[in-house]
Amino acid sequence: MIMNRKNTKAKPRTRRSKRDPSPYPKGWNRKRVEALLEHYENQTDDEAIAEAEAAYNATDSTMMQVPMELVPQVQRLISRKRAG
């Protein structure tokens, strides 16, 4: 009796890396996020205070309170300014 066999060779299994389901902003990835987390998780209180004070005293930017409903519009405005 003759058996009709289709492809009997086993296909090599390829290992698929699991895709990270988190959506990252443009230019960001899991590696960059993990590096940032590591930086802040290992930062001493004194280093954190110095960083916050340096940001507060910076003369090239400012901090302001923006109503949550306006944040998307402000972000678009900043993006256009940086692009153009």
Protein Blocks (a to p, Z undefined) as FASTA:
>chain_A
ZZddddfbdcdddddddddfbdcdehiafklmmmmmmmmmmpcfklmmmmmmmmmmpckb
ccddddfklmmmmmmmmmmmmmZZ
